[in-house]
C-alpha cells in the first residue's frame, strides 16, 4: 500500500493507525539474490515487489554533506576486491562478493592541523541550496511525498574522518578539535535548512550514526550531552518550530545506554533496533511509551531458523501492544545470506496475517526502501 506523508506522520507520532505499516527497510544482503534464484525465485521476488510491502514516496532537500572533495580514483581492482581513493582522500577497500560499503584503510584527520586542510569541504556555500529542487519538493509534498532533510552524524562524521579509535579518544584528548568539527557542521546544517524551511515544511530530519557495537555505544551519555546534543538541537529546535514533526536516527548496535540522551536531543524515531545487540523493540515500547517511535526490530537472523521460530518471533514483536501506532514493522536490517526463500515467503505471509493485512495475492505490488 502507498502511504501519504500525512498518514505516515500521524502513525509515527503515535496515533492509532487505521492499518499497520509493514515494510522492508534495507533489502537483500549481497549474494542472497543468487541463492534465491537457485531456489526458484521470480524476478518480482528478487525485487521485493511481489510481497506487497507498504511504502511511502520520499523527496530529499538540501545538501549538508561534504562538497568539492577529492576526486575518487581506482588504485587497484580485480574480481575479488576494489582499492581506491574516496572523496575524503581515504584509501578504501571493498570486497566485492561480501560487502556493499568500502572499508577505510587510512583517515585524513589526526589533529587540528589536518582537520583545517579539509574543513572547507564542510563549510556553508550558497550552492548547497537548490531552489529548483525546492520547487519540485513543493509539488511532491502536495502529491503526498514525505520531505526529508539529512544532517551529518555527530559521531559518524568524526568517525569517518578519524576512525573509531582516534575519534573516541579525541573527545577527551582533543575536545577543541571535536567541537570545531561539530560547530562547522552545525553552522552549515542550520544555514541550509533554515533557508529551505522558509520555503517548505521539512517533514523528517534524518541523521545516520552507526555508533554502537553488539554490547554498547562507543561513547556514553556524558559525551553525547556535551558534544552531540547541542549539535542536534541547534537545527532540530529551529525546524520543529517551523512544523517538522519527525527526527529519525539510524544506528545499528546496542543503543540502550544512550537512548535517553538522544531523546533529550530531539530524536523521536529510532531504527533499526537489532535484537542481536539486545535491542528488544517490545521492551523499548514498554519503557518509553509514546516518547519515541521505532522502525524495524524483527530479528533478521530468525529467518534462517524454523517456521515455528519465525512465528514465535512475529507473535511477540507484532503483539497488540505494538499495533497502537508509532512503529513501522520490519526486519532489523538486510535480509541475511542463508535465508531460505520459502522461509521469507512464510515470514511475509504470517506477518501480514498477524497485522490483519490483506494476503499477498490480493495486494498491490510495490516496494520502496524505507531506511531514512
Secondary structure, 3 states (H helix, E strand, C coil): CEECHHHHHHHHCCCCCCCCEECCCCCECCCHHHHHHHCCCCHHHHCCHHHCCCEECEEECCCCCCCCCCCCEEEEECCCEEEEECCCCCEEEEECCCCCCCEECCCCCCCHHHHHHHHHHHCCCHHHCCHHHHHHHHHHHHCCCEEEEEECCCCHHHHHHHCHHHHHHHHHHCHHHHHHHHHHHHHHHHHHHHHHHCCCCCCEEEEECCCECCCCECCCHHHHHHHHHHHHHHHHHHHHHCCCCEEEEECCCCCHHHHHHHHHCCCCEEECCCHHHCCCHHHHHHHHHHHCEEEEEECHHHHHCCHHHHHHHHHHHCCHHHHCCCEEEEECCCECCCCCHHHHHHHHHHHHHHCCCCCHHHCCCCCCCCCC
